[in-house]
Structures are given as C-alpha cells and as structure tokens.
Amino acid sequence: MSLQYIMNMFISEHVQLKGCFMGLIKDKKEKTRQKIHKNALVLFEEKGFQKATMREIAKKSNIAVGTLYNYYNSKDSLIMNILEEKFEEIPINNFNVVDKFRDDNNFKPLDMLYYWLNQYLDMFFFLDKQNLREFLKIMFSNEEYMKRGVRMDEIALEDLTKILEFLDGRNKLKKNTDIKKASYSIYSLLLGQTLGYLFYFENMTEKQFEKDIKDMIKMFYNGIKKY
C-alpha cells in the first residue's frame, strides 16, 4: 500500500466526516429556526406583534438573545421570513391539486379555484386581524420588504395562472379568454377584499370574508366559463 494511497484515503474520509458534520450543523440550525418561528407566532398571538419583544421570543425559544439576532436582525425581518416560508409551501400544494384533477373528467372548476383561495386564506388567517395590519405596514416600510412582498404576489399569480391554463386546456373557459388578465382580476378581487377586511369593515369576520370572496370569484368565473 503506497503512501499516496493512504493519503488519498485519509483525505476522502476527512471530506466525508466534514460533510456529515456540516450536515448536522445545518439540521440543528433549521430546527432552531423552526422553533423561533413557532414561538414567535405564539407570542404575537398572545401579546400582539408590537408588544412582543425579541428578548421574549429568545427566552421562549430557549436560546440567547444574541443567537436570535444571528438569525434575524429584527422582528420585522422575522415576520417577513415566516410569511415567505408559508408562501413557498403553497405552490407545492397547488401543483398537487391540479395533478389530482388531471385524470378526473367530472371535477368542478370552482373547486380548484376555491382550493387555491383556501391556501392563501389559511396563510392570511394564521395571524389575527391586528397582526395582519402590522405585517402590511412592515411590508410597505422599506424597499426591500416591498420587493419581497411583490414576489409573494407573483407566486400567487403564477399558481392561479397555472390553474386557469389547466381549465382552459380542459375546454372549461370561453374561447380566447385572456388567462393572464383573468388571473390578475381574480387576484385583485382577493387583494381588494383583504384590504376591506383589515382596514374598512371592522366587524367583518373571517367567515364572512371567506364567503364574500368566494361569491366574487364565482361571479367572475361565471363570466369566463364555457357554457
């Protein structure tokens, strides 16, 4: 056995061990990050976003305050990351629902649109009304957050467009329906109703909000569906 062979074996094992070690560190960081998210949401619900502090979030997560700031430099950054993570999960679920209906000739198109809607309602309503208001204020507070918010809108529109393209391919829509404009119109209904729910209709409940937006989507779909 040559010296070169032994050295190559040593280097190979060292690289493998380093890879395993880095993997363990990455897993630990991800678990800590998820723990921070979970406990932050609990505190936001209990005390409200404004009153909950980074120190309290760190304490509830059993980590040092300095460690928390290594992950997020502010509460604003923390809540933005929580929302973005939830948005990233939605396209996977929407892809699954399109795939589910692909071989079903008796599916109801509105069921697909409502499924898309419910994914976003679940994301919106994991925060109460006051905390959602605070989140919107944060999103419009600086250019970076606004760009990230725009990207979340783009994700929602991309998903909705895919669903409408699927329906068009199944001959469920009127001929020459502009899919992009239709997607934008439906999403605009959701945004408009959301703003009304948060800032204008103080007594509107989540249940009423959901019913109203579903009625609006149904009315719009009836205007573009093929009879």
Helices and strands as residue ranges (DSSP letters): H 3-47, H 54-60, H 65-71, H 75-101, H 109-124, H 129-139, H 143-169, H 179-195, I 196-200, H 206-224
